[in-house]
Amino acid sequence: MVARTLADLQQEYRPYDTLPAFHQGFAAYGQQYQIRNPYEGQPHNSVDAKAWDRGLECAERWAREPRS
């Protein structure tokens, strides 16, 4: 199995990975306390809310990614 880079994984979330909210969600993963999506109060289809959620998901996947 070929090891993936973080950039490869993030690209799977394009275009959300280009937004600051994506990187905020990514950084929220693994904090000592639960960080809620600060954009969740926005309308249901908010791009920032989706980007934050996808950033968190990407960080979770990256944490499980096998390293050589």
PyMOL CGO cylinders between C-alpha atoms (Angstrom):
from pymol import cmd
from pymol.cgo import CYLINDER

trace = [
    CYLINDER, 0.00, 0.00, 0.00, 1.34, 3.40, -0.97, 0.3, 1, 1, 1, 1, 1, 1,
    CYLINDER, 1.34, 3.40, -0.97, 1.29, 5.94, 1.84, 0.3, 1, 1, 1, 1, 1, 1,
    CYLINDER, 1.29, 5.94, 1.84, -0.87, 8.94, 1.18, 0.3, 1, 1, 1, 1, 1, 1,
    CYLINDER, -0.87, 8.94, 1.18, 0.21, 12.44, 2.04, 0.3, 1, 1, 1, 1, 1, 1,
    CYLINDER, 0.21, 12.44, 2.04, -1.96, 14.88, 3.94, 0.3, 1, 1, 1, 1, 1, 1,
    CYLINDER, -1.96, 14.88, 3.94, -2.25, 16.98, 0.78, 0.3, 1, 1, 1, 1, 1, 1,
    CYLINDER, -2.25, 16.98, 0.78, -3.62, 13.95, -1.11, 0.3, 1, 1, 1, 1, 1, 1,
    CYLINDER, -3.62, 13.95, -1.11, -6.24, 13.36, 1.56, 0.3, 1, 1, 1, 1, 1, 1,
    CYLINDER, -6.24, 13.36, 1.56, -7.23, 17.02, 1.76, 0.3, 1, 1, 1, 1, 1, 1,
    CYLINDER, -7.23, 17.02, 1.76, -7.65, 17.16, -2.00, 0.3, 1, 1, 1, 1, 1, 1,
    CYLINDER, -7.65, 17.16, -2.00, -10.46, 14.62, -1.69, 0.3, 1, 1, 1, 1, 1, 1,
    CYLINDER, -10.46, 14.62, -1.69, -12.43, 17.38, 0.03, 0.3, 1, 1, 1, 1, 1, 1,
    CYLINDER, -12.43, 17.38, 0.03, -12.00, 19.91, -2.75, 0.3, 1, 1, 1, 1, 1, 1,
    CYLINDER, -12.00, 19.91, -2.75, -13.27, 22.67, -2.98, 0.3, 1, 1, 1, 1, 1, 1,
    CYLINDER, -13.27, 22.67, -2.98, -13.89, 22.80, 0.79, 0.3, 1, 1, 1, 1, 1, 1,
    CYLINDER, -13.89, 22.80, 0.79, -10.18, 22.36, 1.57, 0.3, 1, 1, 1, 1, 1, 1,
    CYLINDER, -10.18, 22.36, 1.57, -9.51, 25.80, 0.09, 0.3, 1, 1, 1, 1, 1, 1,
    CYLINDER, -9.51, 25.80, 0.09, -11.62, 27.57, 2.72, 0.3, 1, 1, 1, 1, 1, 1,
    CYLINDER, -11.62, 27.57, 2.72, -10.42, 28.84, 6.12, 0.3, 1, 1, 1, 1, 1, 1,
    CYLINDER, -10.42, 28.84, 6.12, -13.33, 27.04, 7.83, 0.3, 1, 1, 1, 1, 1, 1,
    CYLINDER, -13.33, 27.04, 7.83, -11.96, 23.69, 6.59, 0.3, 1, 1, 1, 1, 1, 1,
    CYLINDER, -11.96, 23.69, 6.59, -8.63, 24.35, 8.30, 0.3, 1, 1, 1, 1, 1, 1,
    CYLINDER, -8.63, 24.35, 8.30, -10.37, 25.52, 11.47, 0.3, 1, 1, 1, 1, 1, 1,
    CYLINDER, -10.37, 25.52, 11.47, -12.28, 22.24, 11.59, 0.3, 1, 1, 1, 1, 1, 1,
    CYLINDER, -12.28, 22.24, 11.59, -9.09, 20.29, 10.93, 0.3, 1, 1, 1, 1, 1, 1,
    CYLINDER, -9.09, 20.29, 10.93, -7.33, 22.08, 13.80, 0.3, 1, 1, 1, 1, 1, 1,
    CYLINDER, -7.33, 22.08, 13.80, -10.28, 21.43, 16.13, 0.3, 1, 1, 1, 1, 1, 1,
    CYLINDER, -10.28, 21.43, 16.13, -9.69, 17.67, 15.97, 0.3, 1, 1, 1, 1, 1, 1,
    CYLINDER, -9.69, 17.67, 15.97, -7.84, 16.31, 18.97, 0.3, 1, 1, 1, 1, 1, 1,
    CYLINDER, -7.84, 16.31, 18.97, -8.31, 19.34, 21.21, 0.3, 1, 1, 1, 1, 1, 1,
    CYLINDER, -8.31, 19.34, 21.21, -8.55, 18.65, 24.93, 0.3, 1, 1, 1, 1, 1, 1,
    CYLINDER, -8.55, 18.65, 24.93, -12.13, 19.85, 24.95, 0.3, 1, 1, 1, 1, 1, 1,
    CYLINDER, -12.13, 19.85, 24.95, -14.94, 19.41, 22.47, 0.3, 1, 1, 1, 1, 1, 1,
    CYLINDER, -14.94, 19.41, 22.47, -15.04, 22.25, 19.96, 0.3, 1, 1, 1, 1, 1, 1,
    CYLINDER, -15.04, 22.25, 19.96, -18.38, 22.72, 18.28, 0.3, 1, 1, 1, 1, 1, 1,
    CYLINDER, -18.38, 22.72, 18.28, -18.77, 23.93, 14.75, 0.3, 1, 1, 1, 1, 1, 1,
    CYLINDER, -18.77, 23.93, 14.75, -18.95, 27.74, 15.10, 0.3, 1, 1, 1, 1, 1, 1,
    CYLINDER, -18.95, 27.74, 15.10, -20.87, 27.93, 11.83, 0.3, 1, 1, 1, 1, 1, 1,
    CYLINDER, -20.87, 27.93, 11.83, -23.66, 25.52, 12.76, 0.3, 1, 1, 1, 1, 1, 1,
    CYLINDER, -23.66, 25.52, 12.76, -26.06, 28.38, 13.52, 0.3, 1, 1, 1, 1, 1, 1,
    CYLINDER, -26.06, 28.38, 13.52, -25.92, 29.47, 9.91, 0.3, 1, 1, 1, 1, 1, 1,
    CYLINDER, -25.92, 29.47, 9.91, -28.44, 28.32, 7.31, 0.3, 1, 1, 1, 1, 1, 1,
    CYLINDER, -28.44, 28.32, 7.31, -28.55, 24.56, 6.69, 0.3, 1, 1, 1, 1, 1, 1,
    CYLINDER, -28.55, 24.56, 6.69, -26.57, 24.71, 3.47, 0.3, 1, 1, 1, 1, 1, 1,
    CYLINDER, -26.57, 24.71, 3.47, -23.87, 27.08, 4.75, 0.3, 1, 1, 1, 1, 1, 1,
    CYLINDER, -23.87, 27.08, 4.75, -20.64, 26.50, 2.87, 0.3, 1, 1, 1, 1, 1, 1,
    CYLINDER, -20.64, 26.50, 2.87, -18.57, 27.43, 5.94, 0.3, 1, 1, 1, 1, 1, 1,
    CYLINDER, -18.57, 27.43, 5.94, -20.48, 24.96, 8.14, 0.3, 1, 1, 1, 1, 1, 1,
    CYLINDER, -20.48, 24.96, 8.14, -19.93, 22.18, 5.61, 0.3, 1, 1, 1, 1, 1, 1,
    CYLINDER, -19.93, 22.18, 5.61, -16.26, 23.10, 5.20, 0.3, 1, 1, 1, 1, 1, 1,
    CYLINDER, -16.26, 23.10, 5.20, -15.69, 23.01, 8.98, 0.3, 1, 1, 1, 1, 1, 1,
    CYLINDER, -15.69, 23.01, 8.98, -17.36, 19.58, 9.26, 0.3, 1, 1, 1, 1, 1, 1,
    CYLINDER, -17.36, 19.58, 9.26, -15.30, 18.23, 6.38, 0.3, 1, 1, 1, 1, 1, 1,
    CYLINDER, -15.30, 18.23, 6.38, -12.10, 19.59, 7.92, 0.3, 1, 1, 1, 1, 1, 1,
    CYLINDER, -12.10, 19.59, 7.92, -12.86, 17.75, 11.15, 0.3, 1, 1, 1, 1, 1, 1,
    CYLINDER, -12.86, 17.75, 11.15, -13.64, 14.57, 9.21, 0.3, 1, 1, 1, 1, 1, 1,
    CYLINDER, -13.64, 14.57, 9.21, -10.40, 14.88, 7.25, 0.3, 1, 1, 1, 1, 1, 1,
    CYLINDER, -10.40, 14.88, 7.25, -8.40, 15.21, 10.48, 0.3, 1, 1, 1, 1, 1, 1,
    CYLINDER, -8.40, 15.21, 10.48, -10.11, 12.11, 11.89, 0.3, 1, 1, 1, 1, 1, 1,
    CYLINDER, -10.11, 12.11, 11.89, -9.25, 10.17, 8.75, 0.3, 1, 1, 1, 1, 1, 1,
    CYLINDER, -9.25, 10.17, 8.75, -5.66, 11.44, 8.82, 0.3, 1, 1, 1, 1, 1, 1,
    CYLINDER, -5.66, 11.44, 8.82, -5.27, 10.27, 12.42, 0.3, 1, 1, 1, 1, 1, 1,
    CYLINDER, -5.27, 10.27, 12.42, -6.27, 6.73, 11.32, 0.3, 1, 1, 1, 1, 1, 1,
    CYLINDER, -6.27, 6.73, 11.32, -4.06, 6.74, 8.21, 0.3, 1, 1, 1, 1, 1, 1,
    CYLINDER, -4.06, 6.74, 8.21, -1.31, 4.10, 8.42, 0.3, 1, 1, 1, 1, 1, 1,
    CYLINDER, -1.31, 4.10, 8.42, 2.19, 5.53, 8.63, 0.3, 1, 1, 1, 1, 1, 1,
    CYLINDER, 2.19, 5.53, 8.63, 5.31, 3.73, 7.55, 0.3, 1, 1, 1, 1, 1, 1,
]
cmd.load_cgo(trace, "trace")
